Amino acid sequence: MKKDIHPKYYPDAQVICVCGNTFTTGSTQKVIKVELCSKCHPFFTGEHHIVDTAGRVERFKRRYNIKD
């Protein structure tokens, strides 16, 4: 096997969510920034809120004249 072809593995990589939750995991990146985690994801929290990325929900509502 070739030497020095594998990336460095960090067993204590820090995961930072937009909601403020942080936890550690193993990864090849030292810091991982995510938009959703198990503390704020609708599947795990039981709340139904629409996660809008790049205004797609608003554009859909405008296109089909949907009122909240």
C-alpha positions, 0 to 999 in steps of 0.5 A: 500500500502507498504511504501518505495518501490518506487524509488526517483523521480527527477523532475529536472533530467539532460539529457546530450547528446554526442553532448553537448546538455543538458536539464532537465526532470523528472526521477528516475535517477539524471543524464541521459547520452544519445547518441542521442537527438532531436538536433542530431538525423537524424529524427529531423535534416533532415540529413542522416548520419549513426549512427555506433554502435560497427563497424557494418556498417564498417563490413557490408561494408567490407563483401559486398565490398561496396565503399562509 
